[in-house]
Amino acid sequence: NAQLFGLLSDLLQQVESLTNQEEVELRAKIETLGLEVRKLPSKSAQHLNEMEIAKELDKLSAKLDDVDELISSTMAEDPQVRTLLSTTADVWMPVITATSDERRNFTSVAGENCLDVKGKGSQKQ
């Protein structure tokens, strides 16, 4: 999750530098969503019944819909954003659509790749 939100933040920063416009609202929504995703449930949340779980899922779904709408409208308004997101979709799309188990695998694979790259770099010296 941290990688995804880091990527989104980096993409937003690139868009801002290309357009010379600060996207305050989009940045705030990305940061808020990132905090929501990383939040640990409280002890009382562990004993939610099905109705409460459904309500919480509806709230999260609404937040994701808001972010989706914001991204879609920004893509429609700015061809550079559309191009940037399209060319990097192979990086961020699998993370967004992955299950929690798949995300954990992404994290471990990414960590291993990082070590492989560092190891190869030190062998060349």
C-alpha positions as CSV (number, residue, x, y, z in Angstrom):
1,N,0.0,0.0,0.0
2,A,2.8,2.4,0.8
3,Q,4.3,1.8,-2.6
4,L,1.0,2.5,-4.3
5,F,0.5,5.8,-2.4
6,G,4.1,6.7,-3.0
7,L,3.6,6.1,-6.7
8,L,0.4,8.2,-6.7
9,S,2.2,11.0,-4.9
10,D,5.1,10.9,-7.4
11,L,2.8,10.9,-10.3
12,L,0.9,13.8,-8.9
13,Q,4.1,15.7,-8.3
14,Q,5.1,15.1,-12.0
15,V,1.7,16.3,-13.2
16,E,2.1,19.4,-11.0
17,S,5.5,20.1,-12.4
18,L,4.3,19.6,-16.0
19,T,1.3,21.8,-15.6
20,N,2.8,24.3,-13.1
21,Q,-0.4,23.9,-11.0
22,E,-0.6,22.6,-7.5
23,E,-3.3,20.0,-7.2
24,V,-4.1,20.6,-3.5
25,E,-7.5,18.8,-3.5
26,L,-6.2,15.7,-5.2
27,R,-3.1,15.6,-3.0
28,A,-5.3,15.9,0.1
29,K,-7.6,13.1,-1.1
30,I,-4.7,10.8,-1.9
31,E,-3.1,11.4,1.5
32,T,-6.5,10.9,3.3
33,L,-7.1,7.7,1.4
34,G,-3.6,6.5,2.3
35,L,-4.2,7.2,6.0
36,E,-7.5,5.3,5.9
37,V,-5.9,2.3,4.2
38,R,-3.1,2.1,6.8
39,K,-5.4,2.6,9.8
40,L,-5.4,-0.3,12.2
41,P,-8.8,-1.3,13.4
42,S,-9.6,-0.5,17.1
43,K,-10.2,-3.3,19.5
44,S,-14.0,-2.6,19.4
45,A,-13.9,-2.8,15.6
46,Q,-12.8,-6.4,15.8
47,H,-16.3,-7.4,17.1
48,L,-18.4,-5.8,14.4
49,N,-21.5,-7.6,13.2
50,E,-22.3,-8.1,9.6
51,M,-24.3,-4.9,9.3
52,E,-21.6,-2.8,10.8
53,I,-19.0,-4.4,8.5
54,A,-21.3,-3.6,5.5
55,K,-21.6,0.0,6.6
56,E,-17.8,0.3,6.9
57,L,-17.3,-1.2,3.5
58,D,-19.9,1.2,2.0
59,K,-18.0,4.1,3.5
60,L,-14.7,2.9,2.1
61,S,-16.3,2.2,-1.2
62,A,-17.7,5.8,-1.3
63,K,-14.2,7.2,-0.6
64,L,-12.8,5.1,-3.4
65,D,-15.6,6.3,-5.7
66,D,-14.7,9.9,-4.8
67,V,-11.0,9.3,-5.7
68,D,-12.0,7.5,-8.9
69,E,-14.2,10.4,-9.9
70,L,-11.5,12.9,-9.2
71,I,-8.9,10.9,-11.2
72,S,-11.4,10.4,-14.0
73,S,-12.2,14.1,-14.3
74,T,-8.6,15.1,-14.1
75,M,-7.7,12.6,-16.8
76,A,-10.6,14.0,-19.0
77,E,-9.4,17.5,-18.5
78,D,-5.6,17.0,-18.9
79,P,-4.1,14.8,-21.6
80,Q,-0.8,14.8,-19.8
81,V,-2.3,13.2,-16.8
82,R,-4.1,10.6,-19.0
83,T,-0.8,9.8,-20.7
84,L,1.1,9.6,-17.5
85,L,-1.4,7.2,-15.9
86,S,-1.7,5.1,-19.0
87,T,2.0,4.6,-19.4
88,T,2.5,3.7,-15.8
89,A,-0.7,1.5,-15.5
90,D,1.4,-1.7,-15.5
91,V,2.9,-0.5,-12.2
92,W,-0.1,0.7,-10.3
93,M,-3.0,-1.2,-11.7
94,P,-2.0,-4.7,-10.3
95,V,-1.6,-3.2,-6.9
96,I,-5.0,-1.6,-6.9
97,T,-6.8,-4.7,-8.1
98,A,-4.8,-7.2,-6.0
99,T,-6.1,-9.1,-3.0
100,S,-4.4,-8.5,0.4
101,D,-2.4,-11.7,-0.1
102,E,-1.3,-10.6,-3.5
103,R,-0.3,-7.2,-2.1
104,R,1.9,-8.9,0.5
105,N,3.6,-10.9,-2.3
106,F,4.2,-7.7,-4.2
107,T,5.9,-6.3,-1.2
108,S,8.1,-9.3,-0.6
109,V,9.0,-9.5,-4.4
110,A,9.7,-5.8,-4.5
111,G,12.0,-6.1,-1.5
112,E,13.8,-9.1,-3.1
113,N,14.2,-7.2,-6.4
114,C,15.7,-4.3,-4.5
115,L,18.2,-6.6,-2.9
116,D,19.0,-8.2,-6.3
117,V,19.6,-4.8,-8.0
118,K,21.8,-3.7,-5.1
119,G,23.8,-7.0,-5.2
120,K,24.3,-6.8,-9.0
121,G,25.4,-3.2,-8.7
122,S,28.1,-4.1,-6.1
123,Q,29.3,-7.0,-8.2
124,K,30.1,-4.7,-11.2
125,Q,32.5,-2.6,-9.1
